[in-house]
Amino acid sequence: MEITTALTADILVIGFGKGGKTAARVLADAGRRVVLIEQSANMYGGTCPNVGCVPTKMLVHYATTKRLQDDAQQFFAQSVAGVRALTSAFRAGNFEALNGKDTATVITGTARFLDPHTVAVGEGRDLITVTAPTILVNTGSEPVIPPIPGLADSSHLVSSTELTQTQNLPERLVVLGGGYLGLEFAGIYRHFGTEVTVLEAADRLLPREDEDIAEAVQEILTGDGIRIITGAKVTEVRDNGAVSTAVYDKDGRTHTVEASALLPATGRRPVTDGLHLDAAGVHTAPNGAIVVDEYLRSSQPHIYALGDVNGGEQFTYISLDDARIVLDQLLGEGKRITGDRRAVPHTLFITPPLATVGLTESQARAQGLNITVAREKVADIVAMPRAYTVEETRGVMKFIVDSDTDLILGAALLSIDAQEIINTVALAMRHHITATQLRDSIYTHPSSTEALNEVFDKVLP
Ligand SMILES: Cc1cc2nc3c(=O)[nH]c(=O)nc-3n(C[C@H](O)[C@H](O)[C@H](O)COP(=O)(O)OP(=O)(O)OC[C@H]3O[C@@H](n4cnc5c(N)ncnc54)[C@H](O)[C@@H]3O)c2cc1C
């Protein structure tokens, strides 16, 4: 084997995701020689700023500003152009923030292990090897295409990435799966003017949420014109020229729906296939995830896995917290663990968003806890005029409070600004701030946080 370039580093990072780039930056600033390998020049910064959170949330924003008189196709093309401008600026910023450091180098190419300490990029005369005592794997996840006959070969199959980059607004979008990604795309494209159908195999949307919350979400989405079919098992996809037909069973009968774009949103799996982890002696789970301990060490203790690739929750802020754990191992006291995480909030960016944290009412009841439920429709919360000032009064806020301790056990906020309020609630949960203290706190006006002044008031002594 002819080796053109053989590099050594203190730290080698594979993949430019949130966890990898954060750790790389901190380690480079601490004087470590860092090499980061990213397979695509279009992915500096990783999934989130290029094809994930940032473009989708920008499209959520653009879509809800569309006016009736706007030409749907033209408005969509302009919106996508706006997204491209922002993502390319973020991409360049991410590259420069790391590669601009004296102690860091970014290599563009696909990495594969040769042995537990050496990784290769390229072939033949272009082969580069990097050897390091510590390696961070941060290769992310990729969409799973469910094994439905005709789906993988359909010319109307689209990925979430393609949908955020196409210039052509699809006329009829069929989303397979009513999870986070599926519902976000359904909301975005419906607001742009697409006819949207969501086919969900489960009997209801969001089976992990309380039934009343899932119903409120479904009511808002269907109110916006999204067709949601639950209990729908897709059995086949047939291409017929300009459209595809998705065939599904529901209630023992066969139905069809036509699509000009078909988006599978049934989950993402860790990207480990091309890494040759066997050569490094790194163990993986059946779904391809790198098996890690609570310090994020793989079966080779000098190789860490951060972000989606370790099979944990697939969110940018989890990948970021993974970086905190690994940095604590490499620069700190080595105490931080994944088990430290408490009250981790989530947001589904529909309009208005649904943000949740902690236990649902049904989970708390199943645990036999003595609970008080505070629940109020956003439109009825007098202390929160913000909803009226921005003309978005749909939704409901629900809090589960431990009646014995007054501590908050969980919340489901389907409301304008829910993605912000939930962080205050989660912080309160982590730091044992009671429901009464949240109720009696001073908040700015008019803000959505003011709802806390009122919603608890109805149920607390
Ligand atoms: C459409 C969409 C919307 C989302 N919205 C949100 C949201 O609103 N909020 C949120 O918190 N999360 C959201 N997520 C999830 C979030 O984007 C991911 O959880 C997060 O980006 C994962 O980051 P990561 O650190 O695991 O790696 P990633 O950011 O996925 O980066 C992995 C990188 O590794 C590279 N790579 C892979 N294999 C190799 C190899 N062999 N060699 C070199 N490089 C390689 C890839 O090209 C990629 O750049 C969304 C995801 C999607 C798809």
PDBQT file of the ligand as one rigid body, heavy atoms in Angstrom, charges set to zero:
ROOT
HETATM    1  C1  LIG A 501     -34.747  17.030   9.109  1.00  0.00    +0.000 C 
HETATM    2  C2  LIG A 501     -34.197  16.986  10.512  1.00  0.00    +0.000 A 
HETATM    3  C3  LIG A 501     -34.603  17.927  11.433  1.00  0.00    +0.000 A 
HETATM    4  C4  LIG A 501     -34.090  17.904  12.732  1.00  0.00    +0.000 A 
HETATM    5  N1  LIG A 501     -34.495  18.848  13.632  1.00  0.00    +0.000 NA
HETATM    6  C5  LIG A 501     -33.953  18.865  14.876  1.00  0.00    +0.000 A 
HETATM    7  C6  LIG A 501     -34.279  19.892  15.795  1.00  0.00    +0.000 A 
HETATM    8  O1  LIG A 501     -35.083  20.768  15.521  1.00  0.00    +0.000 OA
HETATM    9  N2  LIG A 501     -33.673  19.887  17.014  1.00  0.00    +0.000 N 
HETATM   10  C7  LIG A 501     -32.759  18.926  17.364  1.00  0.00    +0.000 A 
HETATM   11  O2  LIG A 501     -32.230  18.965  18.473  1.00  0.00    +0.000 OA
HETATM   12  N3  LIG A 501     -32.449  17.920  16.507  1.00  0.00    +0.000 NA
HETATM   13  C8  LIG A 501     -33.010  17.880  15.273  1.00  0.00    +0.000 A 
HETATM   14  N4  LIG A 501     -32.653  16.896  14.390  1.00  0.00    +0.000 N 
HETATM   15  C9  LIG A 501     -31.701  15.869  14.829  1.00  0.00    +0.000 C 
HETATM   16  C10 LIG A 501     -30.287  16.435  14.803  1.00  0.00    +0.000 C 
HETATM   17  O3  LIG A 501     -30.039  17.047  13.564  1.00  0.00    +0.000 OA
HETATM   18  C11 LIG A 501     -29.300  15.310  15.040  1.00  0.00    +0.000 C 
HETATM   19  O4  LIG A 501     -29.643  14.621  16.220  1.00  0.00    +0.000 OA
HETATM   20  C12 LIG A 501     -27.915  15.885  15.207  1.00  0.00    +0.000 C 
HETATM   21  O5  LIG A 501     -27.563  16.706  14.121  1.00  0.00    +0.000 OA
HETATM   22  C13 LIG A 501     -26.937  14.719  15.324  1.00  0.00    +0.000 C 
HETATM   23  O6  LIG A 501     -25.663  15.228  15.327  1.00  0.00    +0.000 OA
HETATM   24  P1  LIG A 501     -24.429  14.294  15.456  1.00  0.00    +0.000 P 
HETATM   25  O7  LIG A 501     -23.502  15.025  16.321  1.00  0.00    +0.000 OA
HETATM   26  O8  LIG A 501     -24.799  12.926  15.852  1.00  0.00    +0.000 OA
HETATM   27  O9  LIG A 501     -23.826  14.173  13.982  1.00  0.00    +0.000 OA
HETATM   28  P2  LIG A 501     -24.232  14.835  12.600  1.00  0.00    +0.000 P 
HETATM   29  O10 LIG A 501     -24.498  16.289  12.739  1.00  0.00    +0.000 OA
HETATM   30  O11 LIG A 501     -25.243  13.990  11.945  1.00  0.00    +0.000 OA
HETATM   31  O12 LIG A 501     -22.851  14.755  11.818  1.00  0.00    +0.000 OA
HETATM   32  C14 LIG A 501     -22.291  13.559  11.407  1.00  0.00    +0.000 C 
HETATM   33  C15 LIG A 501     -21.303  13.894  10.310  1.00  0.00    +0.000 C 
HETATM   34  O13 LIG A 501     -20.482  12.775  10.051  1.00  0.00    +0.000 OA
HETATM   35  C16 LIG A 501     -20.195  12.719   8.674  1.00  0.00    +0.000 C 
HETATM   36  N5  LIG A 501     -19.763  11.349   8.384  1.00  0.00    +0.000 N 
HETATM   37  C17 LIG A 501     -20.517  10.225   8.399  1.00  0.00    +0.000 A 
HETATM   38  N6  LIG A 501     -19.741   9.150   8.132  1.00  0.00    +0.000 NA
HETATM   39  C18 LIG A 501     -18.483   9.606   7.949  1.00  0.00    +0.000 A 
HETATM   40  C19 LIG A 501     -17.244   9.000   7.649  1.00  0.00    +0.000 A 
HETATM   41  N7  LIG A 501     -17.117   7.668   7.497  1.00  0.00    +0.000 N 
HETATM   42  N8  LIG A 501     -16.159   9.788   7.516  1.00  0.00    +0.000 NA
HETATM   43  C20 LIG A 501     -16.236  11.142   7.671  1.00  0.00    +0.000 A 
HETATM   44  N9  LIG A 501     -17.392  11.779   7.955  1.00  0.00    +0.000 NA
HETATM   45  C21 LIG A 501     -18.491  11.015   8.100  1.00  0.00    +0.000 A 
HETATM   46  C22 LIG A 501     -21.500  13.168   8.028  1.00  0.00    +0.000 C 
HETATM   47  O14 LIG A 501     -21.312  13.649   6.716  1.00  0.00    +0.000 OA
HETATM   48  C23 LIG A 501     -21.975  14.249   8.991  1.00  0.00    +0.000 C 
HETATM   49  O15 LIG A 501     -21.571  15.533   8.601  1.00  0.00    +0.000 OA
HETATM   50  C24 LIG A 501     -33.155  16.905  13.091  1.00  0.00    +0.000 A 
HETATM   51  C25 LIG A 501     -32.727  15.950  12.153  1.00  0.00    +0.000 A 
HETATM   52  C26 LIG A 501     -33.245  15.995  10.870  1.00  0.00    +0.000 A 
HETATM   53  C27 LIG A 501     -32.780  14.980   9.866  1.00  0.00    +0.000 C 
ENDROOT
TORSDOF 0
